[in-house]
Amino acid sequence: MRGAKTLTALAVHSLLSATAHATDLHGDPLHGKAIYESRCMACHSLDRSRIGPAHRGVFGRHAARVADFDYSPALRSSSVIWNAHTLDRWLTNPEAFIPGQKMGFSVPDPRDRADVIAFLASPEAAN
């Protein structure tokens, strides 16, 4: 009986932690667009691959699936599907998330990350 209570408590704690984390990822897409334009567009755009792959429709896409982009073997062999959680981990520290990847840039501020993610999830960046 005690084991069942412990498992239930752990499950509730995990659910609350995940929910709190997901809530933290809500950001301002307008500010995110400004950040994207000032920090990300040197290497990326929504519609054309440059130094980095195009981002239009990134939500729900498997990593390393933009045609004609030369991804690292590490990214090609990953099973990552881009969503708010995986993008947050990626933008926090790409190398820690997928060792051997090629992106040498991070977004250290959690609010800025949430805003960029909100922009990438917005209809403007999805369509």
ZANU-569386 format. One record per residue: residue in three letters; x, y, z of N, C-alpha, C in turn. Coordinates in steps of 0.05 Angstrom, whole numbers, plus 5000, padded with zeros to 4 digits. Layout:
REM residues N
ALAXYZXYZXYZ;...
REM end
This chain:
REM residues 127
MET501649765000500050005000501750255000;ARG503850255016505650485018506950534991;GLY507750324976508950354950507150484930;ALA504550404931502550524913502250824919;LYS502250904944502051184951504451344941;THR506851224944509251344935509251384905;LEU508351174890508151194861506151404852;THR503951414866501851614860502951894865;ALA504351934887505452194893507552274873;LEU509252084864511252144843509852214817;ALA507752064810506352124785505152404786;VAL503852474808502652744810504852954809;HIS507152914823509353104822510353134793;SER510752914779511752924752509753074734;LEU507153024737505153164721505153464726;LEU505353534752505353814759507853954748;SER510153814750512653934740512553974710;ALA511453774696511253794667509354014659;THR507154034674505154244668506354524673;ALA507754554695509054804701511054874680;HIS512654674671514654734650513254814624;ALA511154674617509754734592508555024594;THR507555094617506455364621508655574618;ASP511055514628513255694625514055754596;LEU513255574578514155604550512355794535;HIS510155884546508456074532509856344531;GLY509956454507511356704504509856894486;ASP511157114480510057324464511157294435;PRO509457214416510357174389511357424375;LEU510257654382511257904370514157964378;HIS514657934404517457974414519257754403;GLY518157504401519657284390520457334361;LYS518657454346519257524318521557724317;ALA521557924334523658124335526357984342;ILE526257804361528757664369529657494346;TYR527857344333528457174310529857344289;GLU528657574282529757744261532457854268;SER532957914294535458034302537657834308;ARG536957594317539057404325539157154308;CYS536957074297536956814283537356834253;MET536457064241536457084212539157114199;ALA541257134215543957124203544456844192;CYS543256644203543656364194541156234184;HIS538756324192536256194185534356394172;SER532356284159529956434151527656244153;LEU525256344150522956164151522855994126;ASP523656104103523155964078525555864063;ARG527955954070530355864056532455774075;SER533655554069535955464085538355634078;ARG539855704098542255864095544455704108;ILE545855814128547755664144546255454160;GLY543755524168542055344182539555294166;PRO537955084172535655014157533355214160;ALA531555214140529155374141527355284164;HIS525855474176524255414199521255404195;ARG520255484172517355484168516355204173;GLY514255184190513054924196514754744214;VAL516554854230518354694246516754534267;PHE514554644278513054494299511954234288;GLY512554014301511553754293513353614273;ARG515353754264517153634244519453484258;HIS520253254246522553114256525053284251;ALA526953274269529453414265530853304240;ALA532253474226533853404203532253314179;ARG529853434175528153354153527753574131;VAL529153794133528853994111530553884088;ALA529253864065530653754041532953934034;ASP535053804024537353944013538954114034;PHE538654044060540354164080542353964090;ASP544754044094546853864103547053854134;TYR545453684146545353654175547753484185;SER548453524210550553364222549453074225;PRO551252884225550452604230548952574257;ALA549752734277548352714303545452794301;LEU544853004286542153094283540552904266;ARG541852814244540452624226539652364241;SER541352284259540752024273538952064298;SER538252314305536552354328533652284321;SER532152244342529252194338527552424348;VAL528752664349527452894360525252994341;ILE522953054353520753184339520553464352;TRP520653674336520653944346517954024357;ASN517954094383515554204397516654404417;ALA514954524433515754724452517954624471;HIS517654384481519554274499522254224486;THR522254094463524854024450526154274439;LEU524654474429525854724421527054874444;ASP525754864467526854994491529554864499;ARG529654604499532154464506534254534485;TRP533554524460535454584438536554874441;LEU534755064444535655344445537155404471;THR536755254492538155284517541155204514;ASN541554974501544254874497544254654476;PRO544554724451544254514430546254284433;GLU548654334441550654124444549953934467;ALA548854034488548053864511545653694503;PHE543953804486541453654478542153444457;ILE543653514437544453324416547453354411;PRO549053204426551953224423552853164394;GLY554653334384555653294357554153454336;GLN552153604343550653774324552454004316;LYS551554174297553354384287552654674296;MET550354714309549554984316551155084340;GLY552455304337554155424359552855664371;PHE550255664374548855894384546755804404;SER546255954425544155884444542656144451;VAL540356104464538756334474538656294504;PRO540356414519540556364548538156454565;ASP536856674556534656784572532056624568;PRO530956514589528556344586526156504573;ARG525856754580523656914568524056944538;ASP526557004530527157034501526656774487;ARG527456544499526956284487523956234483;ALA522456294504519556254503518356424481;ASP519356674478518256844457518956754429;VAL521456664425522156554399520556304392;ILE520156134412518555894408515655964401;ALA514556164415511856254409511656364381;PHE513756504372513756594344513756364325;LEU515556174329515755934312513155774311;ALA511655784333509055634335506755794323;SER507256054318505056234309504156164280;PRO501756234273500856194245502756324225;GLU503956544232505756684213508056504205;ALA509156354224511456184219510655894211;ALA508155824216507255554210506455524181;ASN505255724170504155694142506055754121;
REM end
